[in-house]
Amino acid sequence: MKAVWRMGGWAVGTAIAVLQTANPPNCLAAQEPFPSRAPAPARLRPVRFPPFREIALPNGMTLLLVENHEQPTLSLSVNFRAGSAYDPPGKEGVAAFVAELLTKGTPTRDAEQIAAAIEGVGGSIGASAGDDFLTASADVLSDHADLAFALLGDVTRRATFPEQELELARTRYLSALAVEVSQPQNVAARAFQKEIYGRHPYGRNTSGAAYKAITRNDVVSFAGRQVRPRGALLVVAGDITLARARELAMQAFGGWGGAAPPTPAFPAPPAKRGTDILLVNRPGSVQSNIVIGNTTFLPTDTTYYAARVATHVLGGGGDSRLFMVLREQKSWTYGSYAALRRSRGIGFWQATFEGRTEVTDSALTELLHQIDRIRTEAIPDSELVAAKGFLVGSFPLTIETRCAPVRRRSA
């Protein structure tokens, strides 16, 4: 059986499934004794962010440059407010189709010619759609910066969205959806998302009916409405000067105009005032998936940083409370975790558990107990220092590549 529980404003998605892995566990060699305790953390050092420059282009785009000449490489991305939150009701998936088809044809190049042009210089080009933004990006050696800008401008401004490519994408998406809904953790996540966000677009899920209802006209209309230069962010990182980046940006996007895309008012997520339990049955499952959580706050709320530390103490890794209690002490699960997610709109937090059906009630009780502890008890200095050390120490890894500051989302 599968269930989604809402407990006192926390939503819990539960699914029961068998989870297996084909990969054998790593084994320590005999001459490598397991350490009895973790090494002392090194002294933290300030993170040095790469300098960046930002200018406004005449058509309303913003150009942001992170200049770095250590390697002859270049990453570009252009970001539009055109994510899945803007999908028309009943046709969830339009933004994903737009992203998929951007690089599949323009008036002067078909999909194969676009691929051949960028791959012929050892580069790559692609696009993707998240909840809030649609991003088209390209990576090349800096000697081919002109080609990268030209291709990125061509596909974002003049994509033709061929009908045959749409049908190929539809077939792939329907197949991927069938796999997704066959996995209990995904079913639980879909139910959880819908429960906490309600009629807000973040609570919507794709479906076979929605994919089948999308037409080429829907794709073209969405792109024309949302993929516009005013308000878009063009990020360039790598071996290039500001003057050269601006010159190439003007060549690729300078003649593109138009008003900013519309900004619809989204319905507010439902307020949780009671203890609710939502059960979703999944016949044949032999494990339970529990998801507890609720909406949080807007991304500009500085409370996020304190909440991020508290969430890590609760379930951020192998030394967190959920992992240590539910796995190490109780042996109920392979892992239990907590996470905090931010979006352009209101975010959410969640705690998760996957384990044997017969311990579902006990696991839920313990999850709620540990959540209550993190709310009502002061975190000991030892846990606080360890959590802050991990978050600060691992942060540089999220900005270690040229494209990381652009494409990575906050956890």
C-alpha positions in Angstrom: 0.0 0.0 0.0 1.1 3.5 -0.5 0.0 6.5 1.6 0.5 10.2 1.9 0.0 11.5 5.4 -0.6 15.1 6.4 0.2 15.4 10.1 -0.3 18.8 11.7 0.6 20.7 8.6 3.3 18.2 7.5 2.5 16.1 4.5 3.7 12.5 4.4 3.8 10.5 1.2 4.0 6.8 1.7 4.5 4.1 -0.9 5.4 0.4 -0.4 7.8 -1.1 -2.8 10.8 -3.5 -3.2 14.0 -1.7 -3.9 17.0 -3.6 -5.2 20.4 -2.7 -6.5 22.5 -4.5 -9.0 25.8 -3.0 -7.6 27.6 -5.0 -4.9 28.8 -3.0 -1.9 32.3 -1.7 -1.9 34.6 -3.8 0.3 37.6 -2.5 2.2 40.8 -4.4 1.6 42.3 -6.3 4.5 45.2 -3.8 4.9 42.7 -0.9 5.2 41.3 -0.9 8.7 38.1 0.9 9.1 38.7 4.2 11.0 37.4 4.2 14.5 36.4 7.9 14.4 36.2 10.7 11.9 39.3 12.9 11.4 39.3 16.3 13.0 37.9 18.9 10.5 40.3 21.3 8.9 40.1 25.0 9.6 37.5 26.6 7.4 38.6 29.2 4.9 36.6 31.9 3.2 35.2 31.0 -0.2 36.5 33.3 -3.0 33.8 33.9 -5.6 34.9 34.7 -9.1 34.4 38.3 -10.0 31.5 39.0 -12.4 30.3 41.9 -14.5 26.7 42.7 -15.4 25.4 44.9 -18.1 22.0 45.5 -19.7 21.5 45.0 -23.4 19.3 47.3 -25.4 16.6 44.7 -25.9 16.1 44.1 -22.2 18.3 41.1 -21.7 20.9 41.1 -18.9 24.4 39.9 -19.8 26.4 38.6 -16.9 30.1 37.7 -17.4 32.4 35.6 -15.3 35.7 36.1 -17.0 38.3 33.4 -16.5 41.3 32.9 -18.8 42.9 29.9 -17.1 41.5 27.5 -19.7 40.5 28.1 -23.3 36.9 27.1 -22.7 33.5 28.9 -22.6 30.1 28.2 -21.2 27.0 30.2 -22.2 23.4 29.9 -21.0 20.3 32.0 -21.6 17.5 31.7 -19.0 13.9 32.6 -19.6 10.9 32.7 -17.2 9.3 29.8 -19.0 9.4 26.8 -16.7 6.7 24.2 -16.1 4.9 26.6 -13.7 3.7 28.4 -16.8 2.3 25.3 -18.5 -1.4 25.6 -19.5 -3.7 23.6 -17.2 -4.4 20.2 -18.7 -1.3 20.4 -20.9 1.5 20.0 -18.3 4.6 19.3 -20.2 4.5 22.1 -22.8 7.6 23.8 -21.3 9.5 20.5 -21.5 8.5 20.1 -25.1 9.6 23.6 -26.0 13.0 22.9 -24.4 13.3 19.5 -26.1 12.5 21.0 -29.5 14.5 24.2 -29.4 17.6 22.5 -30.9 15.7 20.4 -33.4 15.4 22.9 -36.2 15.6 26.5 -37.4 14.9 28.0 -40.8 18.5 27.5 -41.8 19.5 24.3 -40.0 17.7 21.0 -39.2 18.4 19.0 -36.0 21.3 17.0 -37.6 23.0 20.2 -38.9 22.7 21.9 -35.5 24.3 18.9 -33.9 27.0 18.6 -36.5 27.9 22.2 -36.3 28.5 22.2 -32.5 29.9 18.7 -32.3 32.3 19.4 -35.1 34.2 21.8 -32.9 34.0 19.5 -29.8 31.2 21.5 -28.2 27.6 20.8 -27.0 24.2 22.6 -27.0 21.0 21.8 -25.3 18.0 23.1 -23.3 16.0 22.1 -20.3 12.9 23.3 -18.4 12.6 23.4 -14.6 9.8 24.6 -12.4 10.5 28.3 -13.0 13.0 28.7 -15.9 13.8 27.3 -19.3 17.5 27.3 -20.0 19.4 26.9 -23.3 23.1 26.4 -23.0 26.2 25.8 -25.0 29.8 24.8 -24.2 32.8 25.2 -26.6 36.4 26.0 -26.8 36.8 29.8 -26.6 38.2 29.8 -30.2 34.6 29.0 -31.3 32.8 31.6 -29.2 31.2 33.1 -32.3 29.6 29.8 -33.3 28.3 29.2 -29.8 26.6 32.6 -29.6 25.3 32.2 -33.2 23.7 28.8 -32.5 22.3 29.8 -29.2 20.7 32.9 -30.7 19.4 30.9 -33.7 17.7 28.2 -31.6 16.1 30.5 -29.1 14.9 33.1 -31.6 14.0 31.0 -34.6 13.2 27.5 -33.6 10.7 25.9 -36.0 9.5 23.0 -33.6 9.1 20.4 -36.4 6.0 18.2 -36.1 8.0 15.0 -36.5 10.4 15.9 -33.7 7.4 16.7 -31.5 6.0 13.2 -32.0 9.4 11.6 -31.3 9.6 13.6 -28.1 6.1 12.7 -27.1 6.9 9.0 -27.5 10.0 9.4 -25.3 8.1 11.3 -22.6 5.3 8.8 -22.5 7.8 6.0 -22.1 9.7 7.9 -19.4 6.4 8.6 -17.6 5.5 5.0 -17.5 8.8 4.2 -15.9 8.4 7.1 -13.4 5.0 6.1 -12.1 6.1 2.4 -11.7 8.6 3.5 -9.0 7.0 4.0 -5.6 9.3 6.8 -4.5 8.1 8.8 -7.5 4.5 8.1 -6.9 4.9 9.2 -3.3 6.7 12.4 -4.4 3.9 13.2 -6.9 1.2 12.8 -4.3 3.2 14.8 -1.7 3.8 17.6 -4.2 0.1 17.8 -5.1 -1.0 17.7 -1.5 1.2 20.6 -0.2 0.8 22.9 -3.1 -2.8 22.3 -4.1 -3.9 24.4 -7.0 -0.5 26.2 -7.2 1.3 25.1 -10.4 4.1 23.6 -8.3 1.5 21.0 -7.3 0.7 19.8 -10.8 2.1 16.6 -12.3 2.5 15.5 -15.8 0.3 12.7 -17.1 -0.2 10.6 -20.2 -3.4 12.5 -21.1 -1.6 15.9 -20.8 1.3 14.7 -23.0 -1.2 13.4 -25.6 -3.2 16.7 -25.6 -0.2 18.9 -26.4 -0.1 20.1 -30.1 2.5 21.8 -32.1 0.4 25.0 -31.8 0.6 24.8 -28.0 4.4 24.5 -28.2 4.7 27.5 -30.7 2.3 29.6 -28.6 4.1 28.9 -25.4 7.5 29.8 -26.9 6.2 33.0 -28.4 4.6 34.0 -25.1 7.4 33.1 -22.7 10.7 32.9 -24.6 11.4 36.6 -24.9 14.5 38.7 -24.5 13.2 41.3 -22.1 13.9 39.9 -18.6 16.0 37.1 -19.9 19.5 36.4 -18.3 22.4 35.6 -20.6 25.3 34.2 -18.6 28.8 33.8 -20.1 31.6 32.2 -18.2 35.1 31.5 -19.4 37.9 32.7 -21.6 36.4 35.9 -23.1 36.4 39.6 -22.4 33.4 41.7 -21.7 33.8 43.7 -24.9 33.9 40.5 -27.0 31.0 39.0 -25.1 28.9 42.0 -25.6 29.8 42.2 -29.3 28.8 38.6 -29.9 25.6 38.9 -27.8 24.5 41.9 -29.8 25.1 39.9 -33.0 23.1 36.9 -31.8 20.3 38.7 -29.9 20.5 42.4 -30.7 17.8 42.4 -33.3 15.4 40.5 -31.1 12.8 42.7 -29.3 9.4 42.5 -27.6 7.7 43.0 -24.3 8.4 41.0 -21.2 6.5 37.8 -20.8 3.3 37.9 -18.8 3.5 37.1 -15.1 0.3 35.4 -14.0 -0.8 35.4 -10.4 -0.6 31.8 -9.1 -3.0 30.5 -6.5 -1.6 30.3 -3.0 -0.8 26.9 -1.6 -3.4 25.7 0.9 -2.9 26.5 4.6 -2.4 23.4 6.7 -4.3 23.8 10.1 -5.0 20.2 11.0 -3.6 16.7 11.0 -4.4 14.9 7.8 -3.5 11.5 6.5 -3.6 10.7 2.8 -3.2 7.0 1.9 -2.3 5.9 -1.6 -2.5 2.1 -2.1 0.0 0.4 -4.4 -0.9 -3.3 -4.6 1.9 -5.7 -4.5 4.4 -3.5 -2.7 6.4 -4.9 0.2 7.9 -1.7 1.5 6.6 1.7 2.6 7.7 5.1 1.4 6.9 8.0 3.9 7.3 11.6 3.0 6.6 14.3 5.6 6.8 17.9 4.8 5.2 21.3 4.1 5.8 24.5 2.2 8.3 27.0 3.7 9.2 30.5 2.4 10.2 32.6 -0.5 13.8 32.3 -1.7 14.8 35.8 -0.5 13.8 34.9 3.1 17.1 34.8 5.1 15.5 32.2 7.4 16.6 29.8 4.8 20.2 29.6 6.1 19.2 28.7 9.7 16.6 26.2 8.3 19.3 24.7 6.1 21.5 23.9 9.0 18.7 22.5 11.1 17.6 20.3 8.1 21.1 18.9 7.8 21.2 18.0 11.5 17.8 16.3 11.1 18.5 14.3 7.9 21.3 15.7 5.8 23.6 12.7 5.6 25.0 9.6 7.2 25.7 11.3 10.5 22.2 12.9 10.8 19.6 12.0 13.4 17.2 10.3 11.0 19.9 8.2 9.5 21.5 7.3 12.8 18.2 6.4 14.6 16.2 4.8 11.8 19.0 2.9 10.1 21.9 2.5 12.6 19.9 2.0 15.8 16.6 0.6 14.6 17.7 -1.2 11.3 14.4 -0.2 9.7 15.7 1.3 6.5 18.7 1.7 4.2 18.4 5.4 4.7 16.2 8.2 6.0 16.8 11.8 5.0 15.5 15.4 5.2 15.9 18.1 2.6 15.0 21.8 2.0 14.1 23.0 -1.5 13.9 26.5 -2.8 12.1 27.8 -5.9 11.4 31.2 -7.3 8.1 30.9 -5.5 7.4 29.3 -2.2 9.7 26.3 -1.3 9.2 23.2 0.8 10.9 20.9 3.2 10.5 17.1 3.6 11.7 14.1 5.5 11.7 10.7 3.9 11.7 7.0 4.8 11.8 3.7 2.9 11.5 0.5 4.8 9.7 -2.7 5.6 5.9 -2.6 5.7 5.6 -4.0 9.2 7.6 -1.1 10.7 5.8 1.7 8.9 3.8 2.9 12.0 6.9 2.8 14.2 9.0 4.6 11.6 6.3 7.3 11.2 6.2 7.8 15.0 10.0 8.1 15.2 10.1 10.5 12.2 7.5 12.8 13.9 9.4 12.6 17.2 12.7 13.6 15.6 11.0 16.5 13.7 9.4 17.7 17.0 12.9 17.6 18.6 14.4 19.8 15.9 11.6 22.2 16.5 11.6 22.4 20.2 15.0 21.5 21.5 18.3 23.5 21.2 20.8 21.8 18.9 23.9 20.7 20.8 27.1 22.5 19.8 28.7 19.3 18.6 25.9 18.7 16.0 25.7 22.4 15.1 29.5 22.7 14.5 29.5 19.5 12.4 26.6 20.5 10.3 28.0 24.0 9.6 31.4 22.5 8.8 29.9 20.1 6.3 27.8 22.8 4.6 30.6 25.4 4.4 33.2 22.8 3.5 31.2 21.3 0.6 29.9 24.6 -0.8 33.0 25.2 -2.9 32.3 22.0 -4.8 29.0 23.6 -6.1 30.9 26.4 -7.8 34.0 24.5 -9.0 33.1 24.7 -12.7 32.5 27.5 -15.0 28.8 26.7 -15.4 28.0 25.7 -11.8 27.0 29.2 -10.6 24.5 29.4 -13.4 23.0 25.9 -13.5 23.0 24.6 -10.0 20.0 25.2 -7.8 20.1 25.7 -4.1 19.5 22.6 -2.1 
